[in-house]
């Protein structure tokens, strides 16, 4: 072990001397394609021994054994020229000309690979070091597997951390529980570097493979998809290392980019094991590959829909998901309702914070479900830190033996201080919220004050880290908006100390976004003027249909005096009337209410997902029909609560009065929603009514000037705002946790003093 570890360390030391290598990500990318070619060559040598007719798809002069294996082989500038001008161009062509077998594997690997090293002498040194490892020796292969895992862990400090590596203890526990059998298809639709796939291979091989025919069945049953080039390359290499001769079943693709309806029954699988990226946002348009009721751009949510769809009836899944998916409402609630209706979500293992430390402190959960029967009850198990641990860290990671408690409990379930069950009726009544607190948790007064104090200190550090991260992200934007850094920092500190302050911070984020301070201009963006020209044309077409029944007012052209600030270059100002067409809801008499039929969408349903619906069974005019994804504007309510724009993420329904439904003339719904909400103070300032309920008129809304960036920048703004508002939501949760721990500590001190 130590000798191979030393070889890998010496390779990395050599690479650090090369001017072309900049950082861990490039060093690992360079290592990856080199290791791939070496491992591929060693596997070919084995194939040639077993099959005298075997022919390599790689031209002879490009095979590793020819140009790399000789210790005194090509070097210096000649080697750099060979790699850049002959090796890479030839192997990249495989991606265009090969669709099957080993040629296809090579093409997928080299399609987006890159030679970063510029010094041919250093390349030769690296190559010679790699040649010290014989991947056909079982001992070397086994020991290198551990080193390879360390290389994969290194990705977490190289940039996009959480997408690449799931702790081995977590993957192994999930595999042990799901226990794939020989002949069952196993899929990871976000396979990263292949941890779940290689774990499944080893599990099936150890427990079920007895003959060469069994091995061939296993080889054809492992399936994966990975979006990014580097982890895909690493996954392919990892599978070769684990004895998959031709890993063509791992695609280099975005599995979410394929319309859900295009999957056939033959593409459904028996087992899915995955840790989909969480916290990510997909590029615009990906959500259209999914049914309208479940459309979102949040990556983890889309994967949960995909997983349900790809499973066979009776198929089993184990999925890592963040807390946010468990308690989220709106479209998240509809996705969970679908999951619990079509699958038996029998177990949720709640992992403590820190499992993915030091790269993220997000709390995660392991969901285990079977497709084909609805959920009746969900068992929860709260994983405990080992004795003496207060958190996990890079040097003290979660270990497989910690899951022995879950395994012992799995087939003999009883409620305890760490396990409990919840009925589907409770989940349904709570709007499909799966974030259920442990009802059997010990009274905090029974816990030692020192233990609670440690928890409080950790929570304070987490809160401070998040607070400082948000402050630093906003400081540059505030500076762009001509707010001096010192002024911003002094104003920021008190904002995060109260809910009212966080409301102000969220308003500041919207204001910065609408001034163009959160995003960079891009020369390739189409100017907003061209966008508005298309919108005007589409608007005129829309208003000219239906016999002229759609009427709208004409307002004066906006002047500088009408707008609150100068728009950035490439932006324009436009009145709301030129961007949206609004229709008011209808009034329903109590006598028209029903216990079933379409839900009547009222103001209280917009800002409270738990508010009950009245229903209507009669005929509904198309203009009053509301579908998920429609832009709605509440023009009546109490300031600070129900005023504003909302993207409807509830069920299809019928529109009540006091709410506008908007027709849009371009794909700018999410930005328009933010833009209107950023100017609510103007609308509320012009509202009329009593001390409680107030109203703004359609005329006031239509006159409202709104900033209009280029369409591509709108999408960047929406993603940035969602990210920053998500951090604000985490700060609210952090403050609530601090208050709870503070109260628990006080109760414990009093109890122990007595």
Legacy VTK file of the C-alpha trace (Angstrom):
# vtk DataFile Version 3.0
C-alpha trace
ASCII
DATASET POLYDATA
POINTS 754 float
0.000 0.000 0.000
2.705 2.445 0.999
4.719 1.876 -2.210
1.773 2.580 -4.536
0.773 5.532 -2.379
4.318 6.844 -2.761
4.121 6.394 -6.553
0.910 8.430 -6.763
2.312 11.129 -4.472
5.498 11.371 -6.551
3.403 11.698 -9.735
1.486 14.604 -8.217
4.750 16.225 -7.108
6.093 16.023 -10.683
2.888 17.539 -12.072
3.161 20.508 -9.727
6.356 21.477 -11.551
4.577 21.818 -14.899
3.519 25.341 -15.887
0.435 24.009 -17.677
-1.130 22.503 -14.550
-3.164 24.988 -12.525
-4.766 23.472 -9.443
-6.108 20.125 -8.287
-8.874 19.829 -10.894
-6.427 20.008 -13.820
-3.939 17.713 -12.089
-6.645 15.098 -11.538
-7.906 15.520 -15.103
-4.381 14.892 -16.398
-3.933 11.876 -14.141
-7.295 10.491 -15.218
-6.658 10.136 -18.950
-3.162 8.782 -18.332
-4.385 6.167 -15.861
-7.200 5.306 -18.263
-4.797 4.511 -21.098
-2.507 2.494 -18.805
-5.396 0.496 -17.293
-6.971 0.046 -20.747
-3.674 -1.313 -22.066
-3.297 -3.720 -19.131
-6.851 -4.967 -19.659
-6.109 -5.433 -23.370
-3.053 -7.523 -22.495
-5.317 -9.798 -20.458
-7.855 -9.956 -23.310
-5.117 -10.973 -25.758
-4.130 -13.879 -23.524
-7.705 -15.116 -23.354
-8.612 -14.472 -27.008
-6.039 -14.961 -29.768
-8.321 -13.113 -32.217
-8.504 -9.970 -30.112
-7.625 -6.772 -32.022
-7.174 -3.393 -30.337
-9.230 -0.471 -31.687
-6.276 1.856 -31.002
-3.724 2.213 -33.841
-0.566 0.332 -32.892
1.696 3.389 -32.624
-0.777 5.046 -30.229
-1.055 2.126 -27.803
0.393 2.771 -24.350
2.780 -0.179 -24.646
4.402 1.409 -27.730
4.865 5.083 -26.862
4.634 5.104 -23.051
5.894 1.776 -21.734
9.565 2.040 -22.881
11.401 3.789 -20.045
13.746 5.554 -22.471
10.993 6.292 -24.954
9.975 9.517 -26.632
10.359 12.616 -24.412
10.742 16.419 -24.443
9.148 18.525 -27.172
8.710 15.446 -29.357
6.479 13.857 -26.699
4.392 17.021 -26.267
3.935 17.205 -30.031
2.995 13.518 -30.239
0.372 13.835 -27.480
-1.168 17.075 -28.729
-0.980 16.540 -32.473
-1.429 12.804 -32.953
-2.625 10.934 -29.838
-5.451 13.273 -28.811
-6.793 14.141 -32.285
-6.978 10.451 -33.203
-8.635 9.284 -29.997
-11.100 12.189 -30.045
-12.275 11.050 -33.486
-13.540 7.839 -31.897
-16.393 9.873 -30.388
-17.658 10.663 -33.903
-16.957 7.365 -35.663
-17.620 4.691 -33.009
-20.915 3.727 -31.452
-20.183 0.356 -29.839
-17.559 -1.585 -27.933
-14.152 -0.425 -26.758
-13.918 2.218 -29.494
-17.009 3.898 -28.084
-15.519 3.850 -24.581
-12.358 5.551 -25.847
-14.372 8.162 -27.753
-16.487 9.037 -24.731
-13.412 9.365 -22.532
-11.398 11.567 -24.883
-14.241 13.609 -26.329
-13.676 16.453 -23.827
-10.344 15.388 -22.302
-7.332 17.727 -22.430
-3.557 17.495 -22.094
-2.648 20.253 -19.638
1.065 19.469 -19.321
3.447 21.524 -21.451
6.792 19.989 -20.488
7.527 16.733 -22.349
10.316 15.776 -19.959
7.895 15.957 -17.013
5.284 13.991 -18.996
7.870 11.228 -19.485
8.603 11.203 -15.735
4.899 10.838 -14.956
4.484 8.076 -17.541
7.425 6.139 -16.117
5.971 6.409 -12.615
2.585 5.117 -13.800
4.327 2.150 -15.433
5.453 0.997 -11.977
1.858 -0.173 -11.333
0.678 -3.413 -12.935
-3.108 -3.335 -13.082
-3.270 -7.010 -13.985
-1.713 -7.970 -10.644
-4.601 -8.467 -8.237
-2.566 -7.073 -5.345
-1.640 -3.895 -7.226
-5.199 -3.524 -8.503
-6.657 -3.909 -5.016
-4.196 -1.542 -3.363
-4.519 1.030 -6.108
-8.283 1.003 -5.559
-7.730 2.584 -2.152
-5.348 5.145 -3.643
-7.842 5.854 -6.430
-10.481 6.597 -3.807
-8.150 9.148 -2.236
-7.732 10.764 -5.658
-11.513 10.977 -5.992
-11.782 12.567 -2.566
-9.301 15.136 -3.772
-11.911 16.327 -6.247
-13.885 17.759 -3.358
-11.229 20.378 -2.792
-10.922 21.058 -6.513
-14.117 22.985 -7.117
-17.586 21.494 -7.602
-17.285 19.312 -4.547
-20.498 17.608 -3.576
-21.285 16.260 -7.022
-18.320 13.897 -7.146
-17.896 11.823 -4.027
-20.210 10.141 -1.530
-18.480 8.709 1.567
-17.772 5.016 1.078
-19.561 4.127 4.320
-22.800 5.690 3.036
-22.647 4.028 -0.400
-21.805 0.634 1.101
-24.654 0.802 3.638
-27.167 1.679 0.912
-25.892 -1.153 -1.294
-26.000 -3.643 1.607
-29.624 -2.726 2.345
-30.889 -2.770 -1.252
-28.761 -5.863 -1.960
-28.872 -6.116 -5.781
-29.034 -9.660 -7.165
-27.433 -11.243 -10.213
-29.461 -10.401 -13.304
-30.996 -7.263 -11.824
-30.254 -4.052 -13.711
-28.597 -1.441 -11.490
-28.678 2.248 -12.464
-27.082 5.392 -11.085
-28.478 8.286 -13.177
-25.975 10.757 -11.678
-23.082 8.361 -11.268
-20.200 10.791 -10.749
-17.025 8.762 -10.440
-18.896 5.468 -10.071
-18.921 4.786 -6.333
-22.388 3.212 -6.283
-21.773 1.248 -9.483
-18.451 -0.245 -8.381
-19.914 -1.017 -4.958
-22.820 -2.841 -6.608
-20.386 -4.770 -8.823
-18.384 -5.970 -5.833
-21.559 -6.868 -3.901
-23.026 -8.994 -6.710
-19.674 -10.543 -7.546
-19.014 -11.532 -3.932
-22.495 -12.936 -3.271
-23.806 -14.310 -6.564
-21.201 -14.724 -9.332
-20.040 -18.337 -9.595
-19.346 -18.923 -13.315
-18.059 -16.995 -16.375
-21.649 -16.785 -17.585
-22.639 -15.158 -14.277
-19.843 -12.616 -14.776
-21.135 -11.729 -18.248
-24.628 -11.203 -16.841
-23.164 -8.849 -14.213
-21.119 -6.939 -16.810
-24.234 -6.129 -18.853
-26.406 -5.124 -15.894
-24.481 -2.056 -14.620
-25.828 1.243 -16.007
-24.872 4.853 -15.374
-25.092 8.393 -16.720
-22.771 11.274 -15.887
-23.083 14.822 -17.190
-19.583 16.177 -16.600
-16.476 15.116 -18.482
-13.979 14.652 -15.660
-16.109 12.489 -13.351
-17.288 10.487 -16.388
-13.674 9.800 -17.345
-12.917 8.802 -13.753
-16.006 6.583 -13.611
-15.015 4.762 -16.807
-11.521 4.208 -15.440
-12.977 3.072 -12.116
-15.153 0.476 -13.863
-12.178 -0.843 -15.838
-10.303 -1.125 -12.564
-13.219 -3.138 -11.134
-13.207 -5.638 -13.963
-15.854 -4.263 -16.321
-14.215 -5.113 -19.640
-16.160 -2.715 -21.866
-17.963 -0.073 -19.753
-20.140 1.237 -22.595
-23.241 1.305 -20.395
-22.058 4.482 -18.668
-23.134 7.390 -20.857
-21.578 10.843 -20.940
-24.828 12.819 -20.928
-27.317 14.789 -18.842
-29.971 12.249 -17.956
-32.445 15.067 -17.224
-32.159 16.413 -20.779
-34.202 13.545 -22.213
-38.013 13.912 -22.171
-39.517 11.575 -19.602
-42.107 10.317 -22.082
-39.357 8.992 -24.375
-38.327 6.240 -21.942
-39.776 2.875 -22.861
-40.748 0.048 -20.532
-37.603 -1.820 -21.616
-35.484 0.974 -20.142
-36.913 0.556 -16.653
-34.553 -0.970 -14.112
-34.650 -3.142 -10.996
-32.426 -1.071 -8.708
-31.455 2.596 -8.509
-28.680 3.745 -6.176
-27.774 7.411 -6.381
-26.757 10.659 -4.727
-28.085 13.247 -7.205
-26.552 16.742 -7.071
-28.477 18.896 -4.613
-28.604 22.656 -4.452
-28.164 22.823 -8.232
-30.320 24.517 -10.855
-30.720 23.043 -14.331
-30.357 25.144 -17.466
-33.533 26.714 -18.879
-35.740 24.308 -20.816
-34.733 21.109 -19.018
-37.863 21.310 -16.869
-39.982 21.003 -20.024
-38.908 17.356 -20.285
-41.152 16.621 -17.297
-44.932 16.705 -16.782
-46.176 20.228 -16.189
-47.343 19.567 -12.631
-43.783 18.656 -11.611
-41.773 21.233 -13.523
-38.953 22.867 -11.626
-35.323 23.641 -12.362
-34.062 22.273 -9.048
-31.842 19.323 -9.905
-32.606 17.081 -6.911
-36.384 17.421 -7.435
-36.163 16.482 -11.114
-34.027 13.452 -10.270
-36.631 12.235 -7.771
-39.272 12.287 -10.544
-36.876 10.564 -12.948
-36.027 7.828 -10.424
-39.693 6.990 -9.864
-40.242 6.802 -13.615
-37.204 4.628 -14.385
-37.988 1.954 -11.780
-39.812 -1.225 -12.767
-42.837 -2.238 -10.766
-41.293 -3.923 -7.746
-38.030 -2.057 -8.316
-36.045 -0.766 -5.332
-34.276 2.541 -4.799
-31.958 4.114 -2.242
-31.401 7.852 -2.707
-29.453 10.552 -0.854
-31.495 13.766 -0.549
-31.066 16.998 1.438
-33.422 18.192 4.170
-34.832 20.828 1.806
-36.517 18.171 -0.314
-38.190 16.686 2.758
-39.872 19.860 4.004
-40.295 21.803 0.734
-43.809 22.631 -0.414
-45.358 23.644 -3.721
-43.953 21.551 -6.564
-41.802 19.684 -4.023
-44.983 18.645 -2.207
-46.554 17.404 -5.451
-43.442 15.359 -6.237
-43.561 13.775 -2.766
-47.292 13.099 -3.117
-46.557 11.256 -6.364
-43.732 9.318 -4.696
-45.869 8.225 -1.752
-48.821 7.358 -3.985
-46.865 5.224 -6.465
-44.113 3.873 -4.202
-43.731 2.466 -0.722
-41.320 4.855 0.975
-40.767 2.514 3.883
-37.655 4.024 5.501
-35.858 7.351 5.896
-32.473 7.289 7.620
-31.700 10.794 8.873
-27.986 11.516 8.811
-26.535 14.116 11.171
-24.849 17.243 9.905
-21.249 16.911 8.842
-21.368 13.650 6.876
-20.058 15.581 3.860
-17.701 17.789 5.886
-15.560 19.755 5.299
-17.180 20.456 1.921
-20.765 21.090 2.985
-22.627 21.018 6.281
-26.029 20.357 4.673
-28.026 17.722 6.557
-28.902 14.745 4.356
-31.215 11.739 4.376
-31.244 8.256 2.881
-34.613 7.368 1.330
-35.448 3.705 0.670
-38.531 2.887 -1.410
-40.124 0.210 -3.597
-42.278 1.006 -6.624
-45.697 -0.497 -7.172
-47.637 -0.007 -3.960
-48.569 3.138 -2.031
-46.942 4.128 1.238
-48.919 3.289 4.375
-46.370 4.320 6.971
-42.791 5.595 7.048
-40.180 4.471 9.510
-37.515 6.981 10.525
-34.116 6.167 11.994
-31.902 8.926 13.358
-28.243 8.031 12.830
-26.148 8.829 15.883
-22.628 10.201 16.143
-20.133 7.718 17.622
-19.325 8.133 21.298
-17.138 11.171 21.808
-17.997 12.733 18.424
-19.754 16.082 18.122
-19.366 16.274 14.362
-17.685 14.540 11.433
-14.599 15.974 9.780
-12.076 15.203 7.057
-9.922 13.307 9.555
-12.898 11.738 11.369
-15.328 10.689 8.613
-18.412 8.543 8.998
-17.490 4.810 9.102
-19.330 1.735 7.855
-19.396 0.055 11.271
-21.570 2.913 12.562
-24.421 1.544 10.440
-24.453 -1.770 12.298
-27.150 -0.295 14.559
-29.419 0.388 11.562
-28.755 -3.082 10.124
-29.631 -4.786 13.432
-32.862 -2.761 13.637
-33.845 -3.142 9.958
-35.645 -6.490 10.146
-36.779 -6.179 13.769
-38.168 -2.675 13.996
-39.269 -1.119 17.252
-39.724 2.493 18.268
-36.973 3.970 20.417
-35.233 7.248 21.142
-33.717 7.076 17.633
-36.525 5.430 15.635
-40.210 6.169 15.089
-42.949 5.687 12.492
-45.457 8.063 10.932
-48.713 7.143 9.181
-49.495 8.282 5.664
-52.532 10.113 7.078
-50.231 12.305 9.194
-47.993 12.991 6.207
-50.968 13.891 4.005
-52.462 16.209 6.636
-49.116 17.973 6.907
-49.039 18.746 3.138
-46.643 15.860 2.374
-43.966 17.225 4.674
-41.451 14.431 5.355
-39.349 16.494 7.759
-40.858 14.872 10.859
-39.189 15.543 14.215
-38.331 12.635 16.461
-41.221 12.403 18.964
-39.174 10.077 21.189
-36.189 12.396 21.540
-35.070 12.691 25.121
-36.237 15.680 27.155
-33.511 18.312 26.645
-33.391 18.858 30.387
-32.061 15.285 30.684
-29.090 16.060 28.447
-25.864 17.244 29.990
-25.360 21.027 29.833
-21.845 20.510 28.464
-23.224 18.446 25.570
-25.850 21.063 24.734
-23.255 23.811 25.034
-21.077 22.007 22.487
-24.064 21.734 20.124
-24.791 25.429 20.616
-21.200 26.390 19.831
-21.238 24.269 16.652
-24.551 25.838 15.595
-23.112 29.316 16.226
-20.075 28.527 14.080
-22.276 27.164 11.271
-24.485 30.255 11.458
-21.491 32.610 11.421
-19.930 30.779 8.465
-23.157 31.037 6.457
-23.696 34.671 7.476
-20.160 35.667 6.457
-20.451 33.779 3.179
-23.653 35.640 2.271
-22.144 38.960 3.349
-19.081 38.412 1.185
-21.186 37.389 -1.813
-23.283 40.548 -1.512
-20.447 42.961 -0.737
-19.254 43.092 -4.342
-22.793 43.536 -5.634
-23.418 46.364 -3.181
-20.204 48.015 -4.336
-21.425 47.734 -7.947
-24.540 49.604 -6.847
-22.335 52.435 -5.455
-22.893 51.395 -1.842
-19.525 51.735 -0.031
-18.318 48.418 1.463
-18.115 49.888 4.983
-21.681 51.164 4.753
-22.925 47.815 3.484
-21.121 45.779 6.147
-22.437 47.934 8.973
-25.976 47.670 7.573
-25.700 43.924 6.950
-24.864 42.825 10.516
-28.196 43.761 12.169
-30.227 42.446 9.210
-29.436 38.804 9.969
-30.368 39.065 13.649
-34.148 39.114 13.190
-36.833 37.925 10.801
-37.753 41.537 10.046
-34.111 42.242 9.230
-33.957 39.229 6.914
-37.073 40.548 5.152
-35.154 43.771 4.504
-32.140 41.796 3.317
-34.288 39.872 0.842
-35.705 43.167 -0.443
-32.132 44.457 -0.846
-31.202 41.346 -2.843
-34.136 41.935 -5.208
-33.195 45.590 -5.590
-29.562 44.740 -6.390
-30.750 42.153 -8.907
-33.010 44.654 -10.679
-30.134 47.142 -10.910
-27.910 44.556 -12.599
-25.510 44.409 -9.656
-25.665 40.643 -9.116
-24.671 39.547 -12.614
-22.122 40.346 -15.289
-23.043 41.632 -18.727
-22.216 39.207 -21.564
-21.398 40.442 -25.066
-23.143 37.438 -26.564
-26.486 38.392 -24.959
-29.130 39.655 -27.337
-29.976 43.266 -26.317
-33.240 43.768 -24.459
-34.434 46.050 -27.283
-34.610 43.063 -29.646
-36.456 41.064 -27.000
-39.031 43.825 -26.559
-39.560 44.014 -30.316
-40.483 40.305 -30.359
-42.680 40.750 -27.310
-44.502 43.658 -28.947
-45.157 41.592 -32.077
-46.455 38.629 -30.062
-48.573 40.932 -27.884
-50.213 42.528 -30.923
-50.967 39.091 -32.347
-52.459 37.987 -29.026
-54.621 41.099 -28.642
-55.828 40.786 -32.226
-57.292 37.300 -31.708
-60.702 36.343 -30.301
-62.542 39.049 -32.243
-60.883 41.905 -30.418
-62.382 40.904 -27.097
-59.056 41.406 -25.354
-58.861 45.111 -24.629
-56.009 47.073 -23.105
-55.242 50.693 -22.392
-52.610 52.754 -24.134
-50.191 54.626 -21.896
-47.665 57.344 -22.601
-44.133 56.370 -23.599
-41.828 56.075 -20.586
-39.597 59.090 -19.965
-36.518 59.357 -17.751
-38.641 61.046 -15.104
-40.897 57.958 -14.932
-38.182 55.459 -13.965
-36.403 55.259 -10.587
-32.856 54.732 -11.935
-30.896 54.358 -15.139
-30.897 50.853 -16.571
-27.542 49.133 -17.252
-26.208 48.980 -20.806
-28.213 46.555 -22.921
-31.278 46.822 -20.643
-34.528 48.685 -21.232
-37.471 49.942 -19.184
-40.991 48.852 -20.085
-44.417 49.268 -18.560
-45.907 46.063 -17.165
-48.799 46.312 -19.631
-46.360 45.718 -22.502
-44.955 42.561 -20.885
-48.022 40.809 -19.460
-51.752 40.634 -20.134
-53.846 40.236 -16.979
-57.250 38.676 -16.357
-59.028 39.013 -13.015
-60.579 35.999 -11.301
-64.306 35.531 -10.820
-66.337 35.902 -7.649
-67.763 32.721 -6.125
-70.828 32.699 -3.915
-70.760 30.336 -0.908
-73.647 28.461 -2.512
-71.300 27.525 -5.395
-68.729 25.919 -3.111
-68.433 22.153 -3.199
-66.528 19.418 -1.389
-64.966 18.243 -4.649
-64.248 19.530 -8.134
-61.550 22.071 -9.009
-59.960 23.910 -6.068
-60.757 27.638 -5.909
-57.458 29.471 -5.678
-57.843 32.315 -3.187
-55.364 34.849 -1.818
-54.637 32.754 1.280
-53.630 29.815 -0.937
-50.883 31.875 -2.570
-48.778 32.451 0.536
-49.863 29.513 2.682
-49.628 26.077 1.116
-51.467 24.568 4.091
-54.539 26.799 3.689
-57.605 24.679 2.823
-59.332 24.975 -0.559
-62.969 25.479 -1.367
-63.974 23.652 -4.561
-66.137 24.334 -7.623
-67.829 21.702 -9.831
-69.310 23.942 -12.537
-68.093 25.027 -15.953
-64.842 27.002 -15.912
-64.007 29.572 -18.572
-60.479 29.014 -19.984
-59.413 32.485 -18.843
-60.180 31.513 -15.225
-58.427 28.151 -15.375
-55.128 28.037 -13.434
-52.427 25.461 -14.113
-49.146 24.818 -12.274
-46.555 27.303 -13.490
-48.997 30.172 -14.167
-47.935 33.651 -13.028
-50.492 35.050 -10.585
-50.597 38.505 -8.972
-52.525 39.153 -5.778
-53.772 42.753 -5.921
-55.649 42.715 -2.626
-54.465 41.894 0.850
-52.465 42.979 3.856
-49.098 44.658 3.144
-46.227 42.333 3.998
-48.231 39.151 3.459
-50.348 38.396 0.400
-49.579 41.254 -1.970
-47.360 40.345 -4.874
-46.525 38.006 -7.726
-46.417 34.220 -7.374
-45.601 31.362 -9.726
-48.430 28.968 -8.916
-47.053 25.626 -7.804
-50.234 24.062 -6.476
-52.805 21.882 -8.271
-54.797 22.930 -11.330
-57.735 25.048 -10.219
-60.026 27.997 -10.870
-59.110 31.626 -10.178
-60.883 33.584 -7.462
-61.378 37.353 -7.529
-58.632 39.702 -6.279
-56.018 37.737 -8.234
-54.742 38.420 -11.763
-53.658 35.600 -14.051
-50.944 36.701 -16.477
-50.389 35.806 -20.099
-46.715 36.172 -21.040
-45.280 36.891 -24.483
-41.814 35.350 -23.924
-40.066 32.870 -21.651
-39.482 35.417 -18.884
-42.010 34.346 -16.251
-39.569 33.890 -13.353
-37.820 37.199 -13.949
-41.085 39.152 -14.316
-42.228 37.643 -11.019
-39.080 38.934 -9.304
-39.303 42.311 -11.051
-42.880 42.926 -9.909
-42.054 41.893 -6.348
-39.048 44.215 -6.339
-41.433 47.143 -6.931
-44.172 46.158 -4.477
-43.417 49.221 -2.355
-44.616 51.408 -5.255
-47.808 49.382 -5.722
-48.538 49.233 -1.998
-47.824 52.948 -1.687
-50.542 53.606 -4.274
-52.967 51.085 -2.750
-56.327 52.142 -1.399
-58.500 50.622 1.288
-58.770 50.438 5.043
-56.233 49.802 7.778
-56.351 46.068 7.086
-57.267 44.929 3.572
-55.917 47.138 0.795
-56.040 47.011 -3.009
-54.112 48.268 -5.996
-55.864 48.667 -9.325
-55.178 47.071 -12.680
-54.330 50.525 -13.984
-51.607 50.976 -11.330
-50.094 47.607 -12.205
-50.159 48.216 -15.961
-48.503 51.623 -15.587
-45.688 50.173 -13.441
-42.228 50.565 -15.052
-40.165 47.356 -14.916
-36.489 46.849 -15.815
-35.928 44.445 -18.726
-32.474 42.850 -19.134
-31.514 40.596 -22.054
-33.288 37.246 -21.826
-30.112 35.267 -21.067
-29.166 37.679 -18.302
-32.685 37.369 -16.869
-32.012 33.671 -16.401
-28.676 34.356 -14.722
-30.384 36.847 -12.412
-33.119 34.367 -11.462
-30.560 31.669 -10.629
-28.477 34.112 -8.578
-31.469 35.445 -6.651
-32.710 31.930 -5.891
-29.267 31.039 -4.556
-29.056 34.127 -2.327
-32.645 33.860 -1.069
-31.930 30.202 -0.294
-29.051 31.339 1.905
-31.442 33.758 3.644
-33.822 30.849 4.298
-30.949 28.822 5.773
-30.126 31.768 8.056
-33.738 31.811 9.304
-33.496 28.097 10.063
-30.148 28.659 11.759
-31.566 31.383 13.981
-34.470 29.120 14.956
-32.008 26.342 15.837
-29.939 28.725 17.963
-33.070 29.797 19.870
-34.082 26.176 20.461
-30.631 25.108 21.635
-30.441 28.147 23.899
-33.766 27.195 25.483
-32.727 23.543 25.808
-29.480 24.581 27.486
-31.303 26.802 29.971
-33.722 23.964 30.826
-30.825 21.535 31.269
-28.909 23.910 33.561
-31.982 24.405 35.740
-32.691 20.659 35.882
-29.116 19.754 36.813
-28.865 22.571 39.359
-31.812 21.058 41.218
LINES 1 755
754 0 1 2 3 4 5 6 7 8 9 10 11 12 13 14 15 16 17 18 19 20 21 22 23 24 25 26 27 28 29 30 31 32 33 34 35 36 37 38 39 40 41 42 43 44 45 46 47 48 49 50 51 52 53 54 55 56 57 58 59 60 61 62 63 64 65 66 67 68 69 70 71 72 73 74 75 76 77 78 79 80 81 82 83 84 85 86 87 88 89 90 91 92 93 94 95 96 97 98 99 100 101 102 103 104 105 106 107 108 109 110 111 112 113 114 115 116 117 118 119 120 121 122 123 124 125 126 127 128 129 130 131 132 133 134 135 136 137 138 139 140 141 142 143 144 145 146 147 148 149 150 151 152 153 154 155 156 157 158 159 160 161 162 163 164 165 166 167 168 169 170 171 172 173 174 175 176 177 178 179 180 181 182 183 184 185 186 187 188 189 190 191 192 193 194 195 196 197 198 199 200 201 202 203 204 205 206 207 208 209 210 211 212 213 214 215 216 217 218 219 220 221 222 223 224 225 226 227 228 229 230 231 232 233 234 235 236 237 238 239 240 241 242 243 244 245 246 247 248 249 250 251 252 253 254 255 256 257 258 259 260 261 262 263 264 265 266 267 268 269 270 271 272 273 274 275 276 277 278 279 280 281 282 283 284 285 286 287 288 289 290 291 292 293 294 295 296 297 298 299 300 301 302 303 304 305 306 307 308 309 310 311 312 313 314 315 316 317 318 319 320 321 322 323 324 325 326 327 328 329 330 331 332 333 334 335 336 337 338 339 340 341 342 343 344 345 346 347 348 349 350 351 352 353 354 355 356 357 358 359 360 361 362 363 364 365 366 367 368 369 370 371 372 373 374 375 376 377 378 379 380 381 382 383 384 385 386 387 388 389 390 391 392 393 394 395 396 397 398 399 400 401 402 403 404 405 406 407 408 409 410 411 412 413 414 415 416 417 418 419 420 421 422 423 424 425 426 427 428 429 430 431 432 433 434 435 436 437 438 439 440 441 442 443 444 445 446 447 448 449 450 451 452 453 454 455 456 457 458 459 460 461 462 463 464 465 466 467 468 469 470 471 472 473 474 475 476 477 478 479 480 481 482 483 484 485 486 487 488 489 490 491 492 493 494 495 496 497 498 499 500 501 502 503 504 505 506 507 508 509 510 511 512 513 514 515 516 517 518 519 520 521 522 523 524 525 526 527 528 529 530 531 532 533 534 535 536 537 538 539 540 541 542 543 544 545 546 547 548 549 550 551 552 553 554 555 556 557 558 559 560 561 562 563 564 565 566 567 568 569 570 571 572 573 574 575 576 577 578 579 580 581 582 583 584 585 586 587 588 589 590 591 592 593 594 595 596 597 598 599 600 601 602 603 604 605 606 607 608 609 610 611 612 613 614 615 616 617 618 619 620 621 622 623 624 625 626 627 628 629 630 631 632 633 634 635 636 637 638 639 640 641 642 643 644 645 646 647 648 649 650 651 652 653 654 655 656 657 658 659 660 661 662 663 664 665 666 667 668 669 670 671 672 673 674 675 676 677 678 679 680 681 682 683 684 685 686 687 688 689 690 691 692 693 694 695 696 697 698 699 700 701 702 703 704 705 706 707 708 709 710 711 712 713 714 715 716 717 718 719 720 721 722 723 724 725 726 727 728 729 730 731 732 733 734 735 736 737 738 739 740 741 742 743 744 745 746 747 748 749 750 751 752 753
